Amino acid sequence: MTNPVLRKWLRLSEPDVIAVARAWLQEVEETQLNSVGEWSEGVTAMSFFCPPEMQWNFARIATNLAQTDLQLAAIAVGPLQHLFVHAGEAWIGSVESKALESQKFRRMLDGVCGTESISPSVLDRLDDLRDQLSDYLDDAAIESARQHRIDCEIGALERLKETQRRRAVERSGLDE
């Protein structure tokens, strides 16, 4: 049985993914990451349950649409960082290619901050790309995005536990 999050993302066309990225970036900007909204929850779930190809596609699309340091930092600490942690060896070449063709994408890499979970070889290549920067993301934006990502992940885990509990009750035929 396919995960429901994956099923939802698999049904999205390219224009739908662009619309989701646009809505998420707007939510990031409007809330200044002071609350966990619907779009942030969906993007966090995508990072956990969807294959690396979807995460990469979303990160590229969102970066193209991003207009502020806060939005770029949210991409860096969210979908892209998750990609590095779980499939970095397979995707670092694509990241390098994109970073060489796009200054905005290269700047966004400045926000990747969970480096203790990234393999040393991927981290070395990421650091090489970041060493080429002369214009860095705002530190406050990176910190705000990092804390927001933690809040999103905690919320996602709480919802997952609640769903598992509810399903266990339903399977047992017991009422709460």
Secondary structure in CASP SS format (residue, H / E / C, confidence):
PFRMAT SS
TARGET T0000
AUTHOR 0000-0000-0000
METHOD secondary structure of the structure
MODEL  1
M C 1.00
T C 1.00
N C 1.00
P H 1.00
V H 1.00
L H 1.00
R H 1.00
K H 1.00
W H 1.00
L H 1.00
R C 1.00
L C 1.00
S C 1.00
E H 1.00
P H 1.00
D H 1.00
V H 1.00
I H 1.00
A H 1.00
V H 1.00
A H 1.00
R H 1.00
A H 1.00
W H 1.00
L H 1.00
Q H 1.00
E H 1.00
V H 1.00
E H 1.00
E H 1.00
T H 1.00
Q C 1.00
L C 1.00
N C 1.00
S C 1.00
V C 1.00
G C 1.00
E H 1.00
W H 1.00
S H 1.00
E H 1.00
G H 1.00
V H 1.00
T H 1.00
A H 1.00
M H 1.00
S H 1.00
F H 1.00
F H 1.00
C C 1.00
P C 1.00
P H 1.00
E H 1.00
M H 1.00
Q H 1.00
W H 1.00
N H 1.00
F H 1.00
A H 1.00
R H 1.00
I H 1.00
A H 1.00
T H 1.00
N H 1.00
L H 1.00
A C 1.00
Q C 1.00
T C 1.00
D H 1.00
L H 1.00
Q H 1.00
L H 1.00
A H 1.00
A H 1.00
I H 1.00
A H 1.00
V H 1.00
G H 1.00
P H 1.00
L H 1.00
Q H 1.00
H H 1.00
L H 1.00
F H 1.00
V H 1.00
H H 1.00
A H 1.00
G H 1.00
E H 1.00
A H 1.00
W H 1.00
I H 1.00
G H 1.00
S H 1.00
V H 1.00
E H 1.00
S H 1.00
K H 1.00
A H 1.00
L H 1.00
E H 1.00
S C 1.00
Q H 1.00
K H 1.00
F H 1.00
R H 1.00
R H 1.00
M H 1.00
L H 1.00
D H 1.00
G H 1.00
V C 1.00
C C 1.00
G C 1.00
T H 1.00
E H 1.00
S H 1.00
I C 1.00
S C 1.00
P H 1.00
S H 1.00
V H 1.00
L H 1.00
D H 1.00
R H 1.00
L H 1.00
D H 1.00
D H 1.00
L H 1.00
R H 1.00
D C 1.00
Q C 1.00
L C 1.00
S C 1.00
D C 1.00
Y C 1.00
L C 1.00
D C 1.00
D H 1.00
A H 1.00
A H 1.00
I H 1.00
E H 1.00
S H 1.00
A H 1.00
R H 1.00
Q H 1.00
H H 1.00
R H 1.00
I H 1.00
D H 1.00
C H 1.00
E H 1.00
I H 1.00
G H 1.00
A H 1.00
L H 1.00
E H 1.00
R H 1.00
L H 1.00
K H 1.00
E H 1.00
T H 1.00
Q H 1.00
R H 1.00
R H 1.00
R H 1.00
A H 1.00
V H 1.00
E H 1.00
R H 1.00
S H 1.00
G C 1.00
L C 1.00
D C 1.00
E C 1.00
END
